[in-house]
Amino acid sequence: MSKVCSVTGKKGLTGNNVSHANNRTKRKQQPNLQKKRIWIEDEKRFVTLKLSTEAIKTIDKKGLKAALKK
């Protein structure tokens, strides 16, 4: 599975590590993804999603439907 948030679409960034001698090597920054079980009231079941921590906070605050509309 890819490292992409199911709600916000966040994914990894690429760039360079730059040493004191200005040597450049490739690096990646991955988003903080968590597996989260969410109860869907309409379907009366749990769904497991890969969410960024920002998406988890948004769902807790506004609810799943409002977060998906955004």
Secondary structure as the mmCIF struct_conf table of DSSP 4:
data_model
#
loop_
_struct_conf.conf_type_id
_struct_conf.id
_struct_conf.beg_label_comp_id
_struct_conf.beg_label_asym_id
_struct_conf.beg_label_seq_id
_struct_conf.end_label_comp_id
_struct_conf.end_label_asym_id
_struct_conf.end_label_seq_id
BEND BEND1 LYS A 3 LYS A 3
TURN_TY1_P TURN_TY1_P1 SER A 6 THR A 8
STRN STRN1 LEU A 13 VAL A 18
TURN_TY1_P TURN_TY1_P2 HIS A 20 ALA A 21
STRN STRN2 ARG A 24 GLN A 29
STRN STRN3 LEU A 33 ILE A 40
TURN_TY1_P TURN_TY1_P3 GLU A 41 LYS A 44
STRN STRN4 ARG A 45 SER A 52
HELX_RH_AL_P HELX_RH_AL_P1 THR A 53 LYS A 62
HELX_RH_AL_P HELX_RH_AL_P2 LEU A 64 LYS A 69
#
